[in-house]
């Protein structure tokens, strides 16, 4: 699993969920401020992450949201946590187009 593969999966999921062009979602995009993700979308992202990458991000996302560190919750931050939880040897399923 590579950060680029995780980023592609997250980007495809968020673009579909938020009805955005995938190229408009960048690694530095903040979920709450730039992408206007709401609490329901955070839950959907957590479920997607668990089902796709077998990683439970919900506690991390909740903590980042409630402690005021929303700017730190970026796609790159999420991708780094998914990669760290899996290491680099596990192949990922293909991201939806």
C-alpha positions as CSV (number, residue, x, y, z in Angstrom):
1,X,0.0,0.0,0.0
2,X,1.4,3.3,-1.0
3,X,0.3,6.8,0.0
4,X,-0.5,7.6,-3.6
5,X,-2.9,4.5,-3.8
6,X,-4.6,5.6,-0.5
7,X,-4.9,9.2,-1.7
8,X,-6.4,8.0,-5.0
9,X,-9.0,5.9,-3.1
10,X,-9.8,8.8,-0.7
11,X,-10.0,11.3,-3.5
12,X,-12.4,9.1,-5.5
13,X,-14.6,8.4,-2.5
14,X,-14.8,12.1,-1.5
15,X,-15.3,13.3,-5.0
16,X,-18.3,11.0,-5.4
17,X,-19.7,11.7,-2.0
18,X,-19.3,15.5,-2.3
19,X,-20.1,15.7,-6.0
20,X,-16.7,17.4,-6.7
21,X,-14.2,16.9,-9.5
22,X,-11.5,14.6,-8.2
23,X,-8.7,17.0,-9.2
24,X,-10.2,19.6,-6.9
25,X,-9.4,17.5,-3.9
26,X,-5.8,17.9,-3.1
27,X,-3.6,16.4,-0.3
28,X,-3.6,19.8,1.5
29,X,-7.4,20.2,1.3
30,X,-8.9,20.4,4.7
31,X,-12.0,18.3,5.2
32,X,-14.0,20.8,7.1
33,X,-12.9,24.2,5.8
34,X,-11.9,23.5,2.2
35,X,-14.2,20.6,1.3
36,X,-17.1,21.6,3.6
37,X,-17.5,18.1,5.0
38,X,-20.2,17.8,7.6
39,X,-20.5,15.3,10.5
40,X,-22.5,12.8,8.5
41,X,-19.8,12.9,5.8
42,X,-17.2,12.3,8.4
43,X,-19.1,9.2,9.5
44,X,-19.3,8.0,5.9
45,X,-15.6,8.6,5.4
46,X,-14.9,6.6,8.6
47,X,-17.1,3.7,7.4
48,X,-15.4,3.8,3.9
49,X,-12.0,3.7,5.6
50,X,-12.9,0.8,7.8
51,X,-14.4,-1.2,4.9
52,X,-11.8,-0.4,2.3
53,X,-8.6,-0.2,4.3
54,X,-9.6,-2.1,7.5
55,X,-8.7,1.0,9.6
56,X,-10.9,2.7,12.2
57,X,-10.4,6.4,11.7
58,X,-13.5,7.6,13.5
59,X,-11.8,8.2,16.9
60,X,-9.0,10.1,15.2
61,X,-11.5,12.2,13.1
62,X,-13.7,12.9,16.1
63,X,-10.7,14.0,18.2
64,X,-9.3,16.2,15.5
65,X,-12.7,17.8,15.0
66,X,-13.5,18.4,18.7
67,X,-10.1,19.7,19.7
68,X,-10.1,22.5,17.2
69,X,-7.4,21.0,15.1
70,X,-9.5,20.8,12.0
71,X,-6.8,22.3,9.8
72,X,-4.7,19.2,10.6
73,X,-7.4,16.9,9.3
74,X,-6.2,16.8,5.7
75,X,-6.4,14.1,3.1
76,X,-2.6,13.6,3.5
77,X,-3.0,13.2,7.2
78,X,-5.7,10.6,6.7
79,X,-3.6,8.8,4.0
80,X,-0.6,8.8,6.3
81,X,-2.6,7.2,9.1
82,X,-4.0,4.5,6.8
83,X,-0.6,3.7,5.5
84,X,0.9,3.6,9.0
85,X,-1.8,1.3,10.2
86,X,-1.1,-1.2,7.3
87,X,2.6,-0.8,6.6
88,X,3.6,-0.7,2.9
89,X,3.3,-4.3,1.8
90,X,-0.5,-4.8,1.7
91,X,-2.1,-4.2,-1.7
92,X,-5.2,-2.1,-1.8
93,X,-8.4,-2.7,-3.7
94,X,-8.8,-0.6,-6.8
95,X,-10.4,2.8,-6.2
96,X,-13.8,3.3,-7.9
97,X,-13.5,5.5,-11.1
